[in-house]
Every structure is written in structure tokens, then in C-alpha cells.
Amino acid sequence: MQRYTAEARRHCGTTVAEVTAGSQVLATDTLLVAPLDVAEGLIGETWAAAERAGALDLPGRVERNRVVDDVFTYVVEVRRGDDYRASVIEHIERPEIRADQQIRDIYAAVNRLLAPDQVLRP
């Protein structure tokens, strides 16, 4: 995977001219992890809201009846002890299943902690 990440970074900003049948476009972003300048209690409240919304019940992916390309994708990663789970769910205009609404509710809870210029939007 590191090779693919390095390749994606080398071609960052370059338009993909031709994608043949059977090909897959891989992309990567940079993730910045930094402390939040908010009270511990607020972080606890946000985690509780995320749990109520279903953060621990999300599927890894949502099977769609159609291809959803080039959309905002929600990513939720949870680690509890040695148990790690990741969910990757595309933003769609009208939620089709429970997980579509759960992921929106989780992101809404987290966004309340962020400064306006850090808010995540589809």
C-alpha cells in the first residue's frame, strides 16, 4: 500500500487521462492528527453522541445497487483495546439504509467540536 500511496502523491493534481476496463483509480490524502482545544467533558459528550448514533454498529461498507463515483466518503475508525473496525460509507443525497443516516449523525456530532474552517462537509 505504501507504494500506491507514494505513486498517488507523485501524481497529485494530475488528471487521469485514460482508465481502461478493469482498472481502479487509487487516491490518498493526508491526515493531520492534532489535539482539540475543547474541554474533556465535551469530548466525552461527543463520543456518547457518536455511540448513540451507532458508531459501534456501522458496517464496513454499504452495498449499493449502483456505482457511486467521485463523492464525499465518510470514514469512521474505532479501536477498543485490540479490536479495530473501520467503516467507509459514501455520502448520498437521500439515505437509503440505516447506516447512511447513522454516519451523518456521527459526523454531525464530531463537527460540533471543530472550528468553522475544520468542519467536514460533503
QUIWONOR-V588047 format. One record per residue. N is the residue number from 1. RES is the residue in one small letter. PHI is phi as a letter, one per 30 degrees, with the letter a starting at -180 (none if undefined). PSI is psi in degrees with one decimal (NA if undefined). D_LAST is the distance of its C-alpha to the last C-alpha in Angstrom with 2 decimals. Layout:
BEGIN
N,RES,PHI,PSI,D_LAST / N,RES,PHI,PSI,D_LAST
END
This chain:
BEGIN
1,m,none,-34.2,25.98 / 2,q,d,-37.3,26.91 / 3,r,d,-42.6,28.35 / 4,y,d,-39.5,25.16 / 5,t,d,-45.4,23.17 / 6,a,d,-41.3,25.91 / 7,e,d,-43.0,25.95 / 8,a,d,-41.1,22.21 / 9,r,d,-38.0,22.66 / 10,r,d,-30.9,25.76 / 11,h,c,16.5,23.97 / 12,c,e,130.2,20.83 / 13,g,i,-7.0,20.00 / 14,t,d,131.2,22.45 / 15,t,d,137.6,21.66 / 16,v,d,113.3,22.61 / 17,a,d,-42.9,25.52 / 18,e,b,123.7,26.57 / 19,v,c,110.7,25.24 / 20,t,d,164.1,28.10 / 21,a,e,136.6,28.21 / 22,g,i,-3.0,27.74 / 23,s,d,161.6,25.76 / 24,q,b,133.1,22.56 / 25,v,c,124.0,20.26 / 26,l,c,137.7,19.56 / 27,a,b,158.1,17.28 / 28,t,b,153.5,17.13 / 29,d,b,172.5,15.60 / 30,t,c,136.5,17.40 / 31,l,c,124.7,16.92 / 32,l,c,124.7,18.60 / 33,v,c,119.8,20.22 / 34,a,b,152.1,21.76 / 35,p,d,145.9,23.39 / 36,l,d,141.5,21.76 / 37,d,c,62.9,23.95 / 38,v,b,161.2,24.03 / 39,a,d,145.3,26.82 / 40,e,e,-40.9,27.37 / 41,g,e,-37.7,27.56 / 42,l,d,-37.1,24.03 / 43,i,d,-43.0,22.80 / 44,g,d,-42.0,24.99 / 45,e,d,-39.8,23.67 / 46,t,d,-43.0,20.04 / 47,w,d,-41.5,21.19 / 48,a,d,-40.4,23.15 / 49,a,d,-40.9,20.20 / 50,a,d,-40.0,18.21 / 51,e,d,-44.0,21.43 / 52,r,d,-35.1,21.88 / 53,a,d,-16.9,18.44 / 54,g,j,23.4,19.64 / 55,a,e,-30.1,18.56 / 56,l,c,-1.6,21.96 / 57,d,c,1.1,21.89 / 58,l,d,143.9,18.78 / 59,p,d,161.6,19.76 / 60,g,d,-40.8,19.30 / 61,r,b,162.9,17.50 / 62,v,c,124.7,17.14 / 63,e,d,126.0,19.53 / 64,r,c,156.9,18.38 / 65,n,d,-2.4,20.93 / 66,r,b,165.6,19.18 / 67,v,d,131.3,17.49 / 68,v,c,102.5,13.70 / 69,d,c,150.8,13.39 / 70,d,h,51.5,11.14 / 71,v,b,164.4,7.73 / 72,f,d,133.6,5.08 / 73,t,b,127.6,7.74 / 74,y,d,138.0,8.64 / 75,v,b,126.0,12.07 / 76,v,b,124.4,14.68 / 77,e,c,131.7,18.14 / 78,v,b,130.8,21.12 / 79,r,b,127.2,24.67 / 80,r,b,106.8,27.61 / 81,g,i,-124.9,30.85 / 82,d,c,0.5,31.16 / 83,d,c,120.7,28.58 / 84,y,b,133.4,25.23 / 85,r,b,142.3,22.39 / 86,a,b,140.8,19.03 / 87,s,b,135.3,16.37 / 88,v,b,110.4,13.80 / 89,i,b,127.3,11.82 / 90,e,d,146.1,9.48 / 91,h,d,127.1,6.79 / 92,i,b,152.0,9.09 / 93,e,e,-47.9,9.69 / 94,r,c,117.5,12.78 / 95,p,e,133.8,13.41 / 96,e,c,-33.3,16.44 / 97,i,b,172.1,17.86 / 98,r,e,-42.3,18.17 / 99,a,d,-31.7,16.07 / 100,d,d,-40.5,12.91 / 101,q,d,-38.3,13.56 / 102,q,e,-46.5,14.90 / 103,i,d,-37.4,11.90 / 104,r,d,-43.0,9.89 / 105,d,d,-38.0,13.12 / 106,i,d,-47.9,13.54 / 107,y,d,-35.9,10.39 / 108,a,d,-41.6,11.43 / 109,a,d,-46.1,14.85 / 110,v,d,-39.7,14.10 / 111,n,d,-25.8,12.14 / 112,r,d,-19.9,15.41 / 113,l,d,-18.9,17.24 / 114,l,c,153.0,15.47 / 115,a,d,153.9,16.56 / 116,p,e,-36.1,14.47 / 117,d,d,-3.7,14.00 / 118,q,c,-6.4,12.80 / 119,v,d,135.7,10.09 / 120,l,d,125.2,6.98 / 121,r,b,141.1,3.79 / 122,p,d,NA,0.00
END
